[in-house]
């Protein structure tokens, strides 16, 4: 394990957990890679205090996108809570951070500061922004792609280390095609990260989670609008705790070896395989977004060429880099090695590494919850019962108590150990949407 240290940048470390032993003819090598960042000068999640000098954190720009479509007036308190939440987020900005507020309907409008500019956070601009929020009113439709494109233009107008956005919506993206939204997400990917929130229960879970996934942010439901201010404060505090952007997991593999998949498995399950960017001979970069003081786990599966008993090889080398454009790259000076050793010791070659086993179960848990809820919506009671029963079984076995509690609001649990459940006949929309939105959240394995 190696480390990287630089002023105002977290110190990164990489740990690899695997069973490197393969039986004769074995080709599948699995490893859990834990990446930890410490000592960046802030704690991700610690509330940033107004008045903190710009020198106490990296240069940053933030855009807050607030849904102002007509449905935000039902009930009227929803828009009031959205204004209050945005004000709370603005209060959480560090001094010196560039920021803008966008009102989103079927078009995107600059609410503050306007003129295609970003404001610089201080006592005066925070006050001006909060006054401007009073002009937010609900009318019009919903075209989220236009909001994202305006956020991208504003955030790209300044030379800063970190670019982040918060997006709030209460409805479905009904005034543009799904293709238009996807094109906007593709164009914005890599430009900024974005946390997305759905307020109430009339929005589409897969849209909101898809936005967060594409832009390497978080997604969640805020069923009660009164809880928005606390949620926005927490989101912005974590954004202010980020120290370095655009970190990529670089995997190098020898000739004849191929990557089967790469997934983030903690704190949430996130498929990264299709996001690979080639980085020279036999190397590829997988984006991980922005980092503060935090730790994440990744599941890497590699197919190696067959070898004789007693042989061993390096299956993959894992490092952390920040691409700087073209062939330029900043290496964060830490790496981990994934190995393969062929043995006739059956006990060694058939043993499943505890970390790999745990996260394989967590990834399956996320998958069967999604499948079960989709089948439930489609009216397939037997299929939904089987999938959600398996989810209850996996949640219980892995100690994922939060997910188990959410599942218990959708099914009656007869026997958690065997996954025997009955679908509830009546389920609150908020309970079902919360389960679906949070289905990818995992618990970490006990190392």
Secondary structure as GFF3:
##gff-version 3
##sequence-region A 1 447
A	DSSP	beta_strand	4	6	.	.	.	ID=ss1
A	DSSP	beta_strand	9	18	.	.	.	ID=ss2
A	DSSP	beta_strand	21	22	.	.	.	ID=ss3
A	DSSP	beta_strand	28	38	.	.	.	ID=ss4
A	DSSP	three_ten_helix	54	56	.	.	.	ID=ss5
A	DSSP	beta_strand	60	67	.	.	.	ID=ss6
A	DSSP	three_ten_helix	70	73	.	.	.	ID=ss7
A	DSSP	alpha_helix	77	91	.	.	.	ID=ss8
A	DSSP	beta_strand	98	104	.	.	.	ID=ss9
A	DSSP	beta_strand	108	112	.	.	.	ID=ss10
A	DSSP	beta_strand	119	120	.	.	.	ID=ss11
A	DSSP	alpha_helix	123	132	.	.	.	ID=ss12
A	DSSP	three_ten_helix	133	135	.	.	.	ID=ss13
A	DSSP	alpha_helix	144	155	.	.	.	ID=ss14
A	DSSP	beta_strand	162	169	.	.	.	ID=ss15
A	DSSP	alpha_helix	178	188	.	.	.	ID=ss16
A	DSSP	beta_strand	193	199	.	.	.	ID=ss17
A	DSSP	alpha_helix	205	214	.	.	.	ID=ss18
A	DSSP	beta_strand	219	222	.	.	.	ID=ss19
A	DSSP	three_ten_helix	225	227	.	.	.	ID=ss20
A	DSSP	alpha_helix	228	240	.	.	.	ID=ss21
A	DSSP	beta_strand	244	252	.	.	.	ID=ss22
A	DSSP	beta_strand	258	266	.	.	.	ID=ss23
A	DSSP	beta_strand	270	271	.	.	.	ID=ss24
A	DSSP	three_ten_helix	273	275	.	.	.	ID=ss25
A	DSSP	beta_strand	277	278	.	.	.	ID=ss26
A	DSSP	beta_strand	283	291	.	.	.	ID=ss27
A	DSSP	beta_strand	294	303	.	.	.	ID=ss28
A	DSSP	beta_strand	312	323	.	.	.	ID=ss29
A	DSSP	beta_strand	329	342	.	.	.	ID=ss30
A	DSSP	alpha_helix	346	350	.	.	.	ID=ss31
A	DSSP	alpha_helix	354	377	.	.	.	ID=ss32
A	DSSP	alpha_helix	381	398	.	.	.	ID=ss33
A	DSSP	alpha_helix	401	407	.	.	.	ID=ss34
A	DSSP	beta_strand	411	415	.	.	.	ID=ss35
A	DSSP	beta_strand	420	423	.	.	.	ID=ss36
A	DSSP	alpha_helix	429	437	.	.	.	ID=ss37
###
